[in-house]
Amino acid sequence: MSRFPLLLNICLGLLCVTQPVQAQDSLDDFAARVPLKVEGNGPWYRVDLPMSLHFLARHADLRDLRIFNAEGEPLAYALARGESQVTRSEQELELKWFPLRGPADTSLGAPRVRVERSTTGTVVEVLPEDPAASGERLRGWLLDASGMKAPLEKLVIDWSEEGEGFQQFTIEASDDLQSWQSWGTGQIARLSFGNDHIYQREVTLPGHKARYLRLLWLDREAPLLTEARVTGARQESSPAPMVWSDPLPAGSPAAGEYSWDLPLPLPVESLKFSLEQANTLAPVRLQARSNDTAQWQALTSGLLYRLPKDGKEVLHDRLELDGWMPVQHLKMSVDQRAGGFGAKAPTLQVGMRALQLVFLARGTPPYTLAVGKPGAASAELPLTTLVPGYGPGSLAKMGSAQPDGDLRLAEAKAVVVAEEKGSALAWKRIGLWAVLLLGVGLLVLMALSLLKGQSKGG
């Protein structure tokens, strides 16, 4: 019986030898790679990933993407998805102001005035409807903001020295000096005590456009203005950046039908077709599937055209997608009644939301971008983990890195190396499993021999 522990240890040792070891990624494991040229301040660098990299990857989510240093060590990285950008531009405008005089009794409403404007809408003169009212109380001011094209966000005014204390007034806006919209009330203040002074000259506006403002003071005569200006801001949104593939030639499985194949299922968001001939009009329907065995599903439909209009050529060659469906195979049907694309089949460019890779440089450059390892597990970190204190504007402060060459040119050599390494590893595993099975077989034979010996002895 003392032989059983020895045999058991032998088998366990063989089993441990054959267990796959989670080794560190090696550059030779990846089918395509390209060195990177870094610029700017580190240690974090960002890389714009081209569409060719997505085509060479083995997984649509880029789990097989890695960055290596010259020592062959994989580096920490994160992926940043391109988002739409909102830019804000501020504008400040000095205003012209005109006095509004009227009865002291505010219950009679706003002063009735006659306004003279230039052909551009700029106020030239404001006169009371009743000349006899010119000596009455100064009720407020008319401000000409017609030169401001952005929505109004802030009003700054200054007034004569005798206007001490808090002052409240109503704010109204108009584009035609006929109908007025209330924008609430504003308050300004000038307080003095000894050599100390407190000024409140700014009034917040609701952020709407208006050509004219009317300020009417409450419970007191308006002060004499010495300055009036407004600040406006305009926000413009730009779409998220896209990356595009090279033109893909079409297959023609039938008349009026075209097809395209991608190397793997990708979350495509836009399709761009070549319209070679002028006066092209093509109503189209597209179907897609995510692999060779899946059913075709309706993807989108639309009208592609290249037509003259008002002496210019108008081109509509794109169809937008939601990006929710991974697409590998595309099939397009064209309504031939409109003439189709002519004799030459259209090419297709697929577009996706741009991705940036951010990596933490360590070790010796050059750094190498690698992709294309079957069965790889993701090594991506959250961006906030990779860059402590990450926030808006952090990406812009990082250095940049650019591929120093063509990723596709590096593919062929790397594929051979990866296949040779994979083949050698496969033979090693086969040999180890053969040793394990042989050991298990010997263990069974020895156990049977011992059992037979015990039965005979009994």
C-alpha positions, 0 to 999 in steps of 0.5 A: 500500500505504500506505493499508492502515495508515491504513484499519487504524487507522480500523477499530481506532478504530471498534472501540474506540469500540464496545467496552462500557465497564465503567462505575460503577454508577449509581442510575438503573440500578436498578428499586427504591430507598429512602433509609435512615435511620441510627442509632447509631455508624458508620462501619459500619451494618447493615440488615435486608433485608425479603422485599419486597426479594427479590421486587423483585430480578432475581437470587435471590443479590442480586447486583444489590443496591447502596448509594449515598451522596448523591453517587451513589457506590456503597459497599462492602457485605457480606451477613450470613446470620442464624444460630441464637442460643445464649444462656447464663445462669449461676446461683449457689446457696449450698448447705446441707451435712451431715456424713457420719461413719463408720468410719476404714477407707475400705474399708468404703465410704461412711458409712451414713446416714439422711436426712430430706427435706422434701416438695420434696426439700430435705435437712432432717437427716442422721443416722448409721444407728448412733448409736454411730458419731457419734464416729467420723471425719468422712469427708465432706459431703453437699451439697444442690443441689436448688435448682439447676435448671441443669447443675452446672459449678463447686463452690466450698468453703471450710473451717476454718483448721486444714485446711492443705495439699492435700486430695483427695476423691471427688465423687458425684452423685445425684437420690434419695440411693439410687443414686450416680454418680461424678463423679471427684475434686476437689482443694482446697488452702490453703498458707501461707509467711510472709505469702504464701498460696495458695488453691485453692477451686474444683472443676470439675464435669462440667456435668450436673444433680444434686440432691445431691453427696457429697464423701468425703475420701481418706486423711484426715479431712474439714475443717469446711466454712464455705462451699459453693456451686455455679455452673450454666449453662443454654444455650438455642438460638433458631432463625435469624430469618426474613423473611416475604412478604405473603400471596399469593392462590392460583390454583385450577387444579382442584378440591382444587388451589391454586397460587402464583407467585413473581417469581423462584426463591428458596430458600424455607425455610418455608411458612405457610398461612391457615386461616380456618375453625375445625375445619379438617383438610387433608392436603396434598402440595406440588410445585414447580418453579424456572421455567416450563419445568422439570418439577414435583418433589415438595417436601413433604407434611404435615397442616395443621389448626385444631382444639380441644384441652383447651379451647384451639385448636391451630393448625398452619399451617406446613410447613418446607422444606430450602431446597435447591431454588429455588422459583418455582412451587408447586402444592398438592393437598389430600385432599378426604376431610378437607374441605379448606379450605372455600369460601375458598382459603388464602393463602400466606406464604413465609419465608426466612432473614433477611439483614443488609446491612452497609455502610461509610458514606462521603460525604454522607447520605442513603444509598440502598438500590437493587435490581433491575438485570438482568445485574448482577455481584456487588459484595459483599465478604467480611464479614471484608474489609469489617470488619477484625478482625470477630468475634463481637459485631461486628454488635451494636456497629454502627449500624443503618439503616432504610428511610425509606419503602416500597421498593415505592413507589419501584419504579414511577418507578425502572423508567421511568428505568431503561427509558429509560436502557436504551433510550437505551443500546441505541440508542447501541450500535446506532448505534456498531455501524452505524458500525463495519460501515460502516467495515469495508465501506469498508475492504473496498471500498478493498482490492478497489479496490487489488487491482484496480489492482495486477492491471491494473498487472501 
